[in-house]
Amino acid sequence: ASLLVNKAEAPAVDAGDQDANDGKVRAKAKVKPRLVRDNLRIATIKVGGTHSWSVDVIGEPITDKTWTQGASYITKAKEALITEEHERIKLTHIDYNTIFEIKDALRKDNCKYKVRAENCNGFDEEWVELVVLGRPARPEGPLEVSNITANGCKLRWKAPLDDGGMPILEYNIELLCPKTKKWIKKGKCAGDKFPLFFDVDGLEEGQEYLFRVSAVNEEGESEPLEGDKPIKAK
C-alpha cells in the first residue's frame, strides 16, 4: 500500500508584512489594538483647571489614535473629533501612547470623551468623563412681578438651565434703590424651593423699583436675571 501525503502550501507573505534588519527578514507582528484602561477614570475639576489622561496602546502595526468630544447637554453641541486647532485641548501621540491635556477648562467642556486606536487589524475605543464644576448659569426668565401694592409685590422666576454641576443653595434677590440708584440686597430664597418666588415688602408708595435675582452654589454666584422694566409701588 502506498502512503499518501498532503503537501501543505507555503503561506503567502506580502512584502509589506516583512521587515529587514541586519540583512535578515522578519515577519511583522499583527496585533489588534488594545487600550490600557488603567488611567481612564472619571475626573472632576473646577472651571479654569487642568487635567490630563495618558493612555498606553498595544497594537501592531502602530495604531492611529484619535480623541472625540462627546455631545454636550450644556451647549447642545454634537459629538465632534478633536483637532489640533482646539484652543484648550492638546493631544500628543507617540507609537504606543496617547495623551489628552486640557487647560483653562470651561463649564462647556463638561462631557464624555472617547479615545480610539485603530490599525489594519481592528480598533479599540473607550469613553471617559470629565466633570467641570463652576458657578450656575443665570436664572431663567422672565422675572415676573405681580401682586403690586403700595408697599410690596411678588417675584417669580425659573431655575437656571445649568446649575454648575452642583445643587443651587439659594437665590439672592436685589432691588435698585430709586433714591441712591444702587443695588441693595432684599432677601434670599432657598435653592430647592418650588415654585420659585419671593414676596417683597418695605416699598415706598409712588416709587419705581427694578429687581434682579441670582443663583448661588458652592462655586459662587451667577449672573443676575433682571426685570424687563421697573414697577411703581401703588
Secondary structure, DSSP 8 states (H G I E B T S, - for coil): --------------GGGEEEETTEEEE---EEEEE-GGG---EEEETT--EEEEEEEEEES--EEEEEE---TTT----EE--TT-SSEEEEEETTEEEEEE-S--GGG-EEEEEEEEETTEEEEEEEEEEEE------EEEEEEES--SSEEEEEEE--S--TTS---EEEEEEE-TTT--EEEEEEEETT-SS-EEEEE---TT-EEEEEEEEEETTEE---EE-SS-EE--
